[in-house]
Amino acid sequence: MVLLFLFIAIQVYQPTLNVDKGQVYQTDFIQSSNVPIEVGNILRTSCYDCHSNNTNYVWYDYIQPARFLVENHIKSAKEDLNFNDWGKYSNRKQERLLTSIKKQIKTGKMPLPSYTLMHKDAELNNAQIKILTSWLEEQE
């Protein structure tokens, strides 16, 4: 009974959603970097939920303690890279991030396995990895 009460009580705490309500960002990576449609679609599906100002939440993201964990993960991810703020980064930081993105994708570190476990559509197949890494190499 105590556990049920605690579970219900923690539902009251709901962090602010990472939702931009349709705002268009002039500094967004896909828009400011002339990203091909195919590359942009892959990035939106596999990266933007955590690395942008707009997360597509699913039903279980609204239940504590999952909600707290999701919001902390998003906050941490956006501190490393926010695709919506790409144009605000210095050229040096952009170059470093492009190299890091390519490395993370090639080594399978991104998207995180814990994320793709629940978001199967975000999991990158070999063809998508090749498309992304080839395009990223062209940008160097």
Disulfide bonds with the S-S distance in Angstrom:
none
